[in-house]
């Protein structure tokens, strides 16, 4: 039997999940389950660069686990685990740090954005790409599905793997391929910018319907009068509606807006209805799962143990390559 190729996806444990997380990461990653062996991890170590609330971090990790399962993650055949449960990842990050130049890390978008916005730039922010590279390379994935804004991190991971292999003269670390879904490039937030918790412009994924509707109705639109024609393509409403509506539904709304006599408020309401249609059942499942924390922890333990078995083999070869015993105390 042919071994399935492996895909890997991670999501940071920082605040409530939102529609951008769902459309840009969760939904796309889960579509790979039939074709790939999938590893999904909760990047709680990455969260420590900004999250200083231990209880919130614990709760958010369980929120994320419940969300993946609610949307259809098959935990019998695929892995869901916490990044922090695998100490091998931080060890590999050190080996990668030793073949990665300071100047190269200064080119990282995450670092440059933090500096530009005058945010706290701790070492975790600066070395973020190294830990992300370790997250990827430790499990030898063939494919890493990411949004356009995360493509650089996969490219940096590839470069770090190449640098390590070149430094030691052998192919130790597997170089993965990024997968960019051109249909899900950047998900717009309430103000038209990329949907992001840092911009406070998100639509929470499992908010009560009244809250969800209020958020959707607050989407920024132009002030075109009710009777005037409007263009759905390229608008914030249209850029979200296309992900939740059928092609026929999108064309219908587009034609009605273009004809005039239909306001943005009506369009936003149709967007809200389409979102609820897709999220209603997963939201119900999420609430059920979130009520059984021990079961969620059991899933994470199982996934972590299976991920450990994969990562341990890779790390043993890396340790041997650099001149350290393959296993501690040996």
Secondary structure by P-SEA (a helix, b strand, c coil): cbbbbbbbbbbbccccccaaaaaacaaaaaaaccccbbbbbccccccccccccaaaaaaaaaaaaaaaaaaccccccbbbbbccccaaaaaaaaaaaaaccaaaaaacaaaaaaaaacccccccccaaaaaaaaacccccccbbbbcccaaaaaaaaaaaaaaaaaaaccccbbbbbbbbccccccccccccccccccccccccccccaaaaaaaaaacccccccccbbbbccccaaaaaaaacccaaaaaaaaaaaaaccccaaaaaaaaaaaaaaacaaaaaaaaaaaacaaaaaaaaaaaaaaaaaaaaaaaaaaaaaacccccccc
